[in-house]
Amino acid sequence: MSALTPSRTTFQSSELSRASADVFAAAVDHPVRVTRRDGEALVLMSESADQARASLLELAAQLVAVSTSTDGSLASRMSDRFPWMLALAQADQEACANDILTAARASFATNQPHLAIAELTSWRETASAIAAGLGQEPVEWLDDSETVERP
């Protein structure tokens, strides 16, 4: 077993040739810093981690644009940037706007892009389902007295 573990966050550039499997395993788990004697340190990360960071920056740009405007409510400004929000009821638009902002703040504070991206995706998928007419049929509940045999 190698002395290197995937939980490490910093490696020397020489370790890329000596123990590249360990460095790459760590980079799949989280971004790692590769130090070099002759230059600036580099960061190695998975493509999905890079895409998550890019998505978070894109969301940040949208939220900055929303926050700099003073016209209308937060929900109306956000629905201008995220038109899928218009499929939501007014109260849900307000909840969506607040939830996305809260999740974004948590993502920025913890460097965890998935928090904001998951919240945004969840609300967008909900709006898409509502726009498709899902959830408008009455629900038929089973009586509590009716028991079903366990398989």
Number of C-alpha atoms within 10 A of each C-alpha: 4 6 6 15 12 16 14 17 17 17 20 14 17 13 15 14 10 10 13 13 14 20 27 18 18 23 22 17 15 17 18 23 19 19 17 13 9 6 7 9 15 14 14 20 18 17 11 10 19 14 12 17 17 13 16 22 14 12 18 17 12 14 18 11 13 19 12 9 11 9 9 9 12 17 22 19 20 24 20 13 14 15 13 17 24 17 18 21 12 13 9 16 21 18 15 22 22 14 16 23 18 14 20 24 15 16 17 15 10 10 12 17 23 18 19 25 19 13 18 21 12 14 21 19 13 17 22 16 14 15 14 11 10 11 10 8 7 6 7 6 6 8 7 6 6 7 8 6 5 4 3
